[in-house]
Amino acid sequence: MLECFIVTFALVGILTAVIYTFLAWNLSYWQKRGIKQAKSYALIGSFPNIFSQKQNIAYDIDEIYRANKSDDNFIGVLMMRTPKLLILNPVCVQKILVSDFKHFHDNEMSKSVDEKSDFILANNPFVLTGEKWKERRVEIVPGLTANRIKVVYSITTDVCHRLTHYIREQSKMSSSTGLGADELCLRYTSEVVSECVLGIRANSLSDESTPIYANTKKIFSHTYIFRLYQLITGFFPAVQNFYKMRFFPKDVEEFFINLMQKTIDLRRKQNLDSGDIINYLLQLQEKRNLSTPELTSHAMTFLTDGFLTTATAISHCLLLLARHQNIQNMLRQEITKNLDDKGNLSFETLSELPYLDACLHEALRIFSPILFNKKLCTSPCELVNKDGSILKVKTNDIIMIPTHSIHHDQSIYEEPEKFKPERFMPENGGLKSYRERGAYLAFGDGPRVCLGVRFALTQSKAAIAELIRNFIIKPNPKTRADNTLNRKSFFGSLEGGIWLDFEEINSN
């Protein structure tokens, strides 16, 4: 009996030691490569809130960033067991994204997806690598020119009017909790993108929405899969070699492929020769001999890029304007002063409203939709630290760019937690001055900057202008007063959601 106990105890001890050794194997990984490594623990690595979710992981990153940025340009971290290099200097960020782009060509997500597991996402420019990315970029960019966005601008303004009507109707029925801005803006972006890209009305701004809105929303309700997959691959990186994750649920993928085929058939039956986005996609299909699934992946690039991140930008800009009535009034004055004889904002005028532009970019700074970005080293290069030491970056090293931390760095942005649109006004250097320093990353930078940025900004500014000119917007008491990030979200969104009160402005 005693012998059995001893044997069992020994086996348990050996197993425990093996597991601990496995989990702790990389705890000194970066030190062995000659650079400082952030405090890390077996199992959880450098970011304990990946597991606990007591706060957003961006705050874990921020603690490391603030503690080390004065002494180092970069520092080693572990995400569970996976080593990553956290960049601490915007100049280094600029180097990685722009001047040394050829060495950091791809995004890390490319390792987690392939066409067999998720055809639509695998063909998104954000995921594509190498020559495939270049080819897709060449195909997508002409569909998002200023002229094409101008062609569909009348659709955008029509959706804006429907959004105003929807808010009026919902306000009549709303309780003391106000209206959920997150949901309002998701409905708006779903409607705009569906009509502008697919030429189909989603009826998102009604009580009886079509399956388009429901299926689009379902895409982003599955982000927990990414969290689980990242946890697993954080422990066992080799999992990515034989199992790739699916972001688009199978039924959603089939829905949009069928919808795209119906859209193709309808447009060709109508025989319209317009300059809109769907017409461009049909021309591209003929030119490249694309299948319906391939064309769907192109369309979904527009749809996914323009749906959640744009809705997040609009809702948080409205939140910050609601909190600062003086800024809201100044913006309202700029908008009303530039209305034409029919009371509208032309496409050209909307693009040339400096205070509106500044308000939106300041909101994107405070609540960056993407809190951090992860790049993949595609060919060896060198990074120089502040003490002159050199790190030889190897192929497949993962680079973390802390967007949220840079955007909230008080050495770059004075009083970073405050909403101060004047930072981005032309007389203060504007957006360009920050981008040139690698300090503004809401849409990324360099060759892989977000392809849909012009479209996203247009639909965002159109919605904000429409609502500010029609309503005095105030934060509902249900909305928290600080900028605490949602602890469970990968996106830069406010914890607890955004609830607003809309008081209609008397036009008489």
Long-range contacts (C-beta under 8 A, 24 or more apart in sequence): 22-81, 23-81, 23-235, 25-81, 26-78, 26-81, 26-82, 26-83, 27-78, 29-76, 29-78, 29-83, 30-75, 30-76, 30-77, 30-83, 30-85, 31-76, 33-76, 33-391, 34-389, 34-391, 35-72, 35-74, 35-75, 35-76, 35-385, 35-389, 35-391, 36-68, 36-72, 36-75, 36-76, 37-75, 37-76, 37-77, 37-78, 38-64, 38-68, 38-75, 38-76, 38-77, 38-78, 38-86, 40-77, 40-78, 43-80, 44-80, 45-77, 45-78, 45-79, 45-80, 45-81, 45-82, 45-234, 46-77, 46-78, 46-79, 47-77, 47-79, 49-487, 50-79, 50-80, 50-231, 50-234, 51-231, 53-487, 53-488, 54-487, 55-484, 55-485, 55-487, 56-371, 56-485, 56-486, 56-487, 56-488, 56-489, 57-371, 58-371, 58-372, 58-402, 58-404, 58-405, 58-485, 58-492, 59-485, 61-86, 61-371, 61-372, 61-400, 61-402, 61-404, 61-405, 62-402, 62-404, 62-405, 62-408, 65-402, 65-405, 65-406, 65-409, 66-405, 69-409, 71-386, 71-387, 72-385, 72-386, 72-387, 73-383, 73-384, 73-385, 73-386, 74-383, 74-385, 74-391, 77-400, 79-230, 79-234, 80-231, 80-234, 80-235, 81-234, 81-235, 81-236, 81-237, 82-233, 82-234, 82-237, 82-398, 83-397, 83-398, 84-374, 84-398, 84-399, 84-400, 85-391, 85-393, 85-397, 85-398, 85-399, 85-400, 86-400, 86-402, 87-399, 87-400, 87-401, 87-402, 88-402, 89-386, 90-406, 90-412, 90-437, 90-438, 90-439, 91-437, 91-438, 92-383, 92-438, 93-401, 93-406, 93-438, 93-441, 93-445, 94-436, 94-437, 94-438, 94-445, 95-383, 95-438, 96-375, 96-399, 96-401, 97-375, 97-401, 97-438, 97-444, 97-445, 97-446, 97-448, 98-438, 98-445, 98-446, 98-447, 100-381, 101-446, 101-447, 101-448, 102-378, 102-379, 103-377, 103-378, 103-379, 103-380, 103-381, 103-393, 104-375, 104-376, 104-377, 104-378, 104-399, 105-129, 105-130, 105-133, 105-376, 105-378, 106-130, 106-133, 106-375, 106-376, 106-378, 107-373, 107-374, 107-375, 107-376, 107-448, 108-374, 108-375, 108-376, 108-398, 109-374, 110-376, 111-240, 111-376, 112-229, 112-233, 112-240, 112-244, 112-245, 113-244, 113-245, 113-247, 114-244, 116-244, 117-243, 117-244, 117-245, 117-246, 118-244, 118-245, 118-246, 118-247, 118-248, 118-253, 119-253, 119-293, 119-297, 120-248, 120-253, 120-256, 120-293, 120-296, 120-297, 120-300, 121-246, 121-247, 121-248, 122-297, 123-294, 123-297, 123-298, 123-301, 124-297, 124-300, 124-301, 124-304, 125-301, 125-448, 125-451, 126-448, 129-378, 130-378, 133-448, 137-447, 137-451, 139-284, 139-288, 139-298, 140-298, 140-301, 140-451, 141-451, 142-280, 143-277, 143-280, 143-281, 143-284, 143-298, 143-302, 144-277, 144-302, 144-451, 144-452, 144-454, 144-455, 146-454, 147-275, 148-275, 148-276, 148-277, 148-280, 149-347, 149-454, 149-455, 149-458, 150-347, 151-274, 151-275, 151-276, 152-195, 152-196, 152-276, 152-277, 153-347, 153-458, 153-462, 155-192, 155-195, 155-196, 156-192, 156-196, 156-458, 156-459, 156-462, 157-344, 157-345, 157-462, 157-466, 159-188, 159-191, 159-192, 159-195, 159-205, 160-188, 160-462, 160-463, 160-465, 160-466, 161-466, 162-191, 162-205, 163-187, 163-188, 163-191, 163-205, 163-463, 163-466, 163-467, 164-466, 164-467, 164-470, 164-471, 165-205, 166-205, 166-206, 167-467, 167-471, 167-502, 168-502, 168-504, 171-502, 171-504, 176-476, 177-476, 177-478, 177-499, 178-476, 178-478, 178-479, 178-499, 178-500, 178-501, 178-502, 179-476, 179-499, 179-500, 179-501, 179-502, 180-497, 180-498, 180-499, 181-315, 181-318, 181-319, 181-497, 181-498, 181-499, 181-500, 182-311, 182-312, 182-315, 182-493, 182-497, 182-498, 184-315, 185-310, 185-311, 185-312, 185-314, 185-315, 185-318, 185-463, 186-217, 186-307, 186-308, 186-311, 187-213, 188-311, 188-314, 188-459, 188-463, 189-306, 189-307, 189-308, 189-310, 189-311, 189-314, 189-459, 190-216, 190-217, 190-307, 192-306, 192-459, 193-302, 193-303, 193-306, 193-307, 193-459, 194-303, 196-276, 196-277, 196-302, 196-455, 196-459, 197-277, 197-278, 197-281, 197-299, 197-302, 197-303, 197-306, 198-259, 198-260, 198-263, 198-278, 198-299, 198-303, 199-263, 199-266, 199-267, 199-276, 199-278, 200-259, 200-263, 211-255, 212-259, 215-252, 215-255, 215-256, 216-303, 216-307, 218-249, 218-252, 219-247, 219-248, 219-249, 219-252, 219-304, 219-307, 220-307, 220-308, 222-247, 222-249, 223-489, 223-490, 226-490, 227-490, 248-300, 256-296, 256-299, 256-300, 256-303, 257-292, 257-293, 257-296, 260-292, 260-295, 260-296, 260-299, 261-292, 264-292, 264-295, 277-302, 301-451, 301-452, 302-452, 302-455, 305-450, 305-451, 305-452, 305-456, 306-452, 306-455, 306-456, 306-459, 308-369, 308-491, 309-369, 309-370, 309-456, 309-491, 310-456, 310-459, 310-460, 312-367, 312-369, 312-491, 312-492, 312-493, 313-360, 313-363, 313-364, 313-367, 313-369, 313-456, 313-460, 314-460, 314-463, 314-464, 315-498, 316-363, 316-366, 316-367, 316-492, 316-493, 316-494, 316-498, 317-359, 317-360, 317-363, 317-364, 317-460, 317-464, 318-464, 318-467, 318-473, 318-498, 318-500, 319-363, 319-475, 319-479, 319-494, 319-498, 319-500, 320-359, 320-362, 320-363, 320-366, 320-419, 321-359, 321-464, 321-468, 321-473, 322-473, 322-474, 322-475, 322-500, 323-419, 323-475, 323-481, 324-419, 325-472, 325-474, 327-359, 327-419, 327-421, 328-468, 328-472, 328-473, 330-355, 331-355, 331-356, 331-359, 331-468, 332-468, 332-469, 335-465, 335-468, 335-469, 336-469, 339-469, 345-462, 345-465, 347-458, 350-458, 350-461, 350-462, 350-465, 351-458, 351-461, 353-461, 353-465, 354-425, 354-426, 355-421, 355-425, 356-461, 356-464, 356-465, 357-424, 357-431, 357-457, 357-461, 358-421, 358-422, 358-423, 358-424, 358-425, 359-421, 359-464, 360-457, 360-460, 360-461, 360-464, 361-421, 361-424, 361-431, 361-440, 361-442, 362-419, 362-420, 362-421, 362-423, 362-424, 363-419, 364-442, 365-407, 365-413, 365-423, 365-440, 365-442, 366-407, 366-408, 366-416, 366-417, 366-419, 366-483, 367-483, 367-485, 367-492, 367-493, 367-494, 368-403, 368-404, 368-407, 368-441, 368-442, 368-492, 369-442, 369-491, 369-492, 370-403, 370-442, 370-444, 370-491, 370-492, 371-403, 371-404, 371-485, 371-490, 371-491, 371-492, 372-400, 372-401, 372-402, 372-403, 372-404, 372-405, 373-400, 373-401, 373-403, 373-441, 373-444, 374-398, 374-399, 374-400, 374-401, 375-399, 375-401, 401-441, 403-441, 403-442, 404-485, 404-492, 406-438, 406-439, 406-441, 407-439, 407-440, 407-441, 407-442, 409-439, 412-437, 412-439, 413-439, 417-483, 467-502, 469-505, 470-504, 470-505, 471-502, 471-503, 471-504, 471-505, 472-502, 472-503, 472-505, 473-500, 473-501, 473-502, 473-503, 474-500, 474-501, 474-503, 475-499, 475-500, 475-501, 476-500, 476-501
